[in-house]
Amino acid sequence: MPALLFTALLLAVPLARTLLEGGLNLEVWRDPYFQGRLVWTLAQASGTAVLALLLGAPLAYLLSRFEVPGKRLFLRLLLLPFVTPTLVAVLGLSALLGPRGWVTRWTGMDLSETPTLLVLGNLFFNLPVMVRLAYGGFSRVPPGLLGAARTLGASAWRSALSVALPLALPGLAAGAILVFLYSALSFGLPLALGGERYATLEVEIYTLTALQLRLPEASALIAGQLLLTLLATWTYTRLIHGGQGVPAAVLPRARGSALGGILLLGGATVLICFAPLLAVVTRGLLGTTGPTLGYWQGVLSDEGTPLLLGNTLRFAAAALLGASFLGALYALGAWLARSRLLDVLSLLPLMVSPVSLAAGYLLAYPVLAATLPMLLAAYTLLALPLVVRSLLPALRALPPRLLEAARTLGARPIPAHRSVTLPLTLPALRGGAALALATVLGEFGATLVLTRPEWATLSTGLYERLGRPGERNLGEACALATVLLLLSTAAFGVLDGGEGEVT
């Protein structure tokens, strides 16, 4: 099976080589410095998961129980932060709360030397994940059970805590685990916002690999991180399939305290998830003193901009084609085999950080490490699970009798899938492709480790400007970030068939 072979060569072999290189190097974990990095990594990821749960779960419950205008649009828009390139979020938070940010100038409170920006960045990406998974869990709680609790005298919140919460707990726990994993494995945010004091294990792995060439120590850190990832991934897959029930067809309109809660929690979510995006666009147009197009003129007149844009589009298109083809084959094989193992393995590229994968490539394929095919293969692997995770639920929802009827009428397996399976699952395939393309457009971690100057993308160009001092460099970085944001949004909007989910 081509998809399994590709996954084995690009995921299993590099990880195995990494474990052989540093898996038994326990001296690294006895170093107080790396122990401190591990503690901080787990602490900031756990804190983000708790905050996402406290804010996202009540909002998801209210949205699952009541109808409000614009609810469907709100839930769809929550996918936008998930596909936003990491450095766009970095610039947005810096434009708001950094040393020269608008909120900093208005309040005099500089948060750049604190972990607050890192946690807010984690929430920007992961709060939508928590809301959507919790919403799915709560929406499958039978309304009759809540009605029975109210009939027996329980208040609205008492029935929510005693009836809905236990039944939706698998979805809530799965969301919290996913938020924890994404926050622990994040690279661009702690690299740009954490500084030396709040660097995570991912930043240390990058430093040891790309800057200091200390691959054995980096491999030992990756091995320990991988054990944590595998445990969390296995738990997540056990929980995500635990929900049962059918969403309610008709919901009452939100009024009173329910409407107030939705507006309050929804407003906080919109502020966290969309204010940084608005700040990036505004900062690129206005600067700090007033309307100006100088930043955009600087970006457009730069001779390197066409190279950045061309590389970004070419690499993303190549990764999209490979991920769509291999992802469809993988999902089809996992569906036909009804294999739980294949299901779990499809999640691993999402749960293993790009930096760790890039370090594994340097160890497993040193001759190919600085080649364009290896970079494109890494892009494809990172996009592959988004296609698989979107397509698998659609395949599992197909009525089995449709294929049986096609086979009865004389259709061979491949024509049967082409005429029956493909049309019914095409929206899901488009949704997965949209998520994959939007994500690859802003990929940063693997690019930073494996790239060469002639392969620079919008993300690396943006990071280079972000590292230079001066207001003009920050403004031009915001202009580049706006281009990247528009590309990701357009790619998602054009391709998405309404089924772009990650579960």
Residue pairs with C-beta under 8 A, 6 or more apart in sequence:
1 329
1 330
1 333
2 326
2 329
3 326
3 327
3 329
3 330
3 333
3 384
4 330
4 333
6 326
6 377
6 380
6 381
6 384
7 330
7 345
7 349
7 381
7 384
10 357
10 377
10 378
10 380
10 381
11 348
11 349
11 352
11 357
11 381
13 360
13 364
14 357
14 360
14 361
14 363
14 364
14 365
15 226
15 352
15 356
15 357
15 360
16 364
17 360
17 363
17 364
18 219
18 222
18 223
18 226
18 356
18 359
18 360
18 363
18 364
19 219
19 223
19 226
21 215
21 216
21 219
21 363
22 28
22 215
22 216
22 217
22 218
22 219
22 220
22 221
22 222
22 223
23 219
23 220
23 223
25 216
25 217
25 219
25 220
26 220
27 220
28 34
28 217
28 220
28 221
29 35
29 38
29 220
29 224
34 201
34 204
34 221
37 199
37 200
37 201
37 204
38 201
38 224
40 198
40 199
40 200
41 184
41 200
41 201
41 202
42 184
44 115
44 118
44 119
44 122
44 183
44 198
44 200
45 122
45 179
45 180
45 181
45 183
45 184
46 180
47 119
48 119
48 122
48 123
48 126
48 179
48 180
48 183
49 126
49 176
49 177
49 179
49 180
49 183
50 176
51 119
51 123
52 123
52 126
52 127
52 129
52 130
52 175
52 176
52 179
53 130
53 172
53 175
53 176
53 179
55 127
55 130
55 265
55 268
55 269
56 127
56 130
56 131
56 134
56 175
56 269
57 130
57 134
57 172
58 261
58 265
59 131
59 261
59 262
59 265
59 266
59 269
60 130
60 131
60 132
60 134
60 135
60 137
60 138
61 134
61 138
61 160
61 164
61 168
62 254
62 258
62 261
62 262
62 265
63 71
63 74
63 75
63 131
63 135
63 262
64 135
64 138
64 139
64 141
64 247
65 138
65 146
65 251
65 252
65 258
66 251
66 252
66 253
66 254
66 258
66 259
66 262
67 251
67 252
67 253
67 254
68 253
68 254
68 259
68 262
74 266
75 131
75 132
75 135
77 274
78 128
78 131
78 132
78 269
78 273
79 128
79 132
79 435
79 492
79 500
80 273
80 274
80 277
80 489
80 492
81 89
81 124
81 125
81 127
81 128
81 273
81 274
81 277
82 125
82 128
82 129
82 435
82 502
83 434
83 435
83 438
83 439
83 442
83 488
83 489
83 492
84 124
84 125
84 277
84 442
84 485
84 488
85 441
85 442
85 443
85 444
85 458
85 459
85 481
85 484
85 485
85 488
86 125
86 186
86 187
86 188
86 189
86 442
86 444
86 459
87 188
87 192
87 442
87 444
87 459
87 462
87 463
87 466
87 481
87 484
88 276
88 277
88 280
88 442
88 481
88 484
88 485
89 121
89 124
89 125
89 189
89 276
90 121
90 188
90 189
90 192
90 193
90 466
91 276
91 279
91 280
91 283
91 462
91 466
91 474
91 477
91 478
91 481
92 124
92 275
92 276
92 277
92 278
92 279
92 280
92 481
93 117
93 120
93 121
93 124
93 193
93 276
93 279
94 100
94 101
94 112
94 117
94 193
94 474
95 101
95 102
95 276
95 279
95 280
95 282
95 283
95 474
95 478
96 102
96 103
96 104
96 275
96 276
96 279
97 103
97 104
97 111
97 112
97 116
97 117
97 120
98 104
98 110
98 111
98 112
98 117
99 110
99 112
100 288
100 471
100 474
101 279
102 279
103 109
104 110
104 111
104 112
111 117
113 195
113 197
115 194
115 198
117 193
118 189
118 190
118 193
118 194
118 198
120 272
121 186
121 189
121 193
122 179
122 182
122 183
122 186
122 189
123 272
123 273
124 272
124 273
124 276
125 182
125 186
125 189
126 178
126 179
126 182
126 183
127 179
127 269
127 272
127 273
128 269
128 273
129 175
129 178
129 179
129 182
129 502
130 175
130 176
130 178
130 179
131 269
132 175
132 501
133 171
133 172
133 174
133 175
133 178
133 240
133 503
134 168
134 171
134 172
134 175
136 171
136 243
137 167
137 168
137 169
137 170
137 171
137 172
137 174
137 175
137 243
138 164
138 168
138 171
139 247
139 248
140 167
140 168
140 171
140 243
140 244
140 245
140 246
140 247
141 163
141 164
141 167
141 168
141 245
142 245
142 246
142 248
143 248
145 163
145 164
145 167
146 159
146 160
146 163
146 164
149 158
149 159
149 162
149 163
150 156
150 159
154 162
154 163
156 258
165 172
167 245
168 243
170 239
170 240
170 242
170 243
171 239
171 240
171 243
173 235
173 239
174 236
174 239
174 240
177 232
177 235
177 236
177 239
178 236
180 232
181 229
181 232
181 233
181 236
181 351
184 200
184 201
184 225
184 228
185 202
185 225
185 229
185 351
185 352
185 353
186 200
186 202
186 353
187 202
187 203
187 206
187 353
187 354
187 355
187 444
187 445
188 444
188 445
190 198
190 199
190 200
190 202
190 203
191 199
191 202
191 203
191 206
192 463
192 466
194 200
194 203
199 207
201 221
201 225
202 353
202 355
202 356
202 445
204 218
204 221
205 218
205 221
205 222
205 225
205 353
205 355
205 356
205 359
206 355
206 445
206 448
206 449
208 214
208 215
208 217
208 218
208 221
209 215
209 218
209 355
209 358
209 359
209 362
209 449
210 448
210 449
215 359
215 362
215 363
218 359
219 359
219 363
222 356
222 359
222 360
225 353
225 356
226 352
226 356
229 351
229 352
230 351
232 351
233 344
233 347
233 348
233 351
234 344
236 347
237 340
237 343
237 344
237 347
240 503
254 262
277 485
280 478
280 481
280 482
280 485
281 478
281 482
281 485
283 474
283 475
283 478
284 295
284 296
284 475
284 478
284 479
284 481
284 482
285 291
285 292
285 293
285 295
285 296
286 292
287 294
287 295
287 471
287 475
288 471
292 475
294 472
294 475
295 472
295 475
295 476
295 478
295 479
296 479
298 472
298 475
298 476
298 479
299 305
299 476
299 479
299 480
299 483
304 456
304 461
305 461
305 480
307 454
307 456
308 456
308 457
308 458
308 460
308 461
308 480
309 458
309 483
311 455
311 456
311 457
312 441
312 457
312 458
312 459
312 484
312 487
313 487
315 375
315 376
315 379
315 440
315 455
315 457
316 379
316 437
316 440
316 441
316 491
318 376
318 379
318 380
319 376
319 379
319 380
319 382
319 383
319 436
319 437
319 440
320 383
320 433
320 436
320 437
320 440
322 376
322 377
322 380
322 383
322 384
323 380
323 383
323 384
323 386
323 387
323 433
323 436
323 440
324 387
324 429
324 432
324 433
324 436
326 380
326 384
326 387
327 383
327 384
327 385
327 386
327 387
327 388
327 391
327 432
327 436
328 387
328 391
328 429
330 342
330 346
330 384
330 388
331 346
331 387
331 388
331 391
331 392
331 395
332 395
332 417
332 421
333 342
334 342
334 343
334 346
334 388
334 392
335 392
335 395
335 396
343 392
346 384
346 385
346 388
346 389
346 392
347 385
347 389
348 385
349 357
349 381
349 382
349 384
349 385
350 385
350 386
350 389
350 502
353 445
354 378
354 382
354 443
354 444
354 445
354 446
354 447
354 449
355 445
355 446
355 448
355 449
357 378
357 381
357 382
357 446
358 378
358 445
358 446
358 449
358 450
359 449
361 368
361 369
361 374
361 378
361 450
362 369
362 449
365 374
368 374
369 450
370 450
370 452
372 455
374 450
375 446
375 447
375 450
375 451
375 455
378 446
378 450
379 440
379 443
379 446
382 439
382 440
382 443
382 446
383 436
383 437
383 439
383 440
384 436
386 432
386 435
386 436
386 439
386 502
387 429
387 432
387 433
387 435
387 436
388 432
389 432
389 501
389 502
389 503
390 428
390 429
390 431
390 432
390 435
390 499
390 500
390 501
390 502
391 425
391 428
391 429
391 432
393 428
393 501
393 503
394 424
394 425
394 427
394 428
394 429
394 499
395 421
395 425
395 428
398 421
398 424
398 425
402 420
402 424
403 416
403 417
403 420
403 421
406 415
406 416
406 419
406 420
407 413
407 416
411 419
426 497
427 497
427 498
427 499
428 497
428 499
429 497
430 495
430 496
430 497
430 499
430 500
431 495
431 496
431 497
431 498
431 499
431 500
431 501
432 499
432 500
433 495
434 491
434 492
434 493
434 494
434 495
434 496
434 497
434 500
435 492
435 496
435 500
435 502
437 491
437 492
437 495
438 488
438 489
438 491
438 492
439 488
441 458
441 484
441 487
441 488
441 491
442 458
442 459
442 484
442 488
443 457
443 459
444 459
444 460
444 463
447 455
447 457
447 459
447 460
448 460
448 463
451 457
451 460
456 464
458 480
458 483
458 484
458 487
459 484
461 480
462 477
462 480
462 481
462 484
465 473
465 474
465 476
465 477
465 480
466 473
466 474
466 477
492 500
